[in-house]
Amino acid sequence: MKINTKIRYGLRMLVTLAQRQAIVNTAELGKDMMVSPKYLRKLAGPLEKHGLIKSVQGIYGGYLLNRNPGEIKVADIFEAFSESID
């Protein structure tokens, strides 16, 4: 099965947030993941809409997991990006 870039980076984003267990801004996430913060903001939209992450506004804002890491399935990430698992 071929996994597209959005899903691959979305998964990495969730893993990074799970490891940090705190609010992480896109600049820090980008540095950790070696990905553009702008691209991460694009990925965050579908992940947030699907309830996987939560955004926190403000000067100390960023993203954090919206669920317990053990409750998140890879299928949830596919669904967030409207992909099917074949």
N, C-alpha and C positions, 0 to 999 in steps of 0.2 A: 504494500500500500504506500502510495506517495503522499506525504504530508506537506501541505503548502507552507509558505513562509509565515503567513499570519498566524497559523496554528502553532507552528514551531516556536515563534517568538512569544506568542500568547502564553504558551506553556512555560517557557523560561521566565516570563514576567511573574506568573503565579508562583513558581518555585522560589524565585528571589524574594517575593513578598512574604512567603511562608517562612523562609529562613530568617528574614529580618524581624518579623513579628512586630512591626511598628509602621507608622506612616512614613512613606518613602517618596520623595519628589522625583520627577522624571529625570532631572539632571543626575541624581545619584543612581537611579535605576539604569540610565544610559551608560554611566561609567562602569557599573558592575557588569552589565550585559554587553558592553561595547556596541551599543546601538544608539542611533540618534534619538534624543528626547522627543523630537517632533513625531517620529514614527511611533514611539511608545504611546504618545497621546492619542494617535489614531487607533491603536490597538485597544486602548483603555475604554473607549466608547462602547463597543459591543460587549466587552467583558463586564462593564458596569451595568449595562442595560439587562444583561442576563443574570445579574445578581452575584457574580463571582468576586468582584472587587467593589470597593466603595471609595469615592473621591472625597477629600477633605479640602475645603477652600481656605484661602488665606495665606499669609506670609509663611507659615509653617505647614502648609498643606501638601498634599500629595495623594498617594493611593495606599490602601491596605486591603487585606483580604476581608471579604464580607461573610465568609463561612469558615468553619473549622477546616484546616487542610485535609483531614481524613475524610471529609464529606464530598470533596471535589473529585469528579471523575473526568477522565480524558474526554469522554463523550460530551460532557458539559462544554468543553472548550470548542469542540466541533460544532455543537449547536449554537454557541455564541457567534460563530463566524458563518453560520448557515451552510455548513458542510455536512455531508452524510458520511457515515463510516461504512465502507463497502468491503 
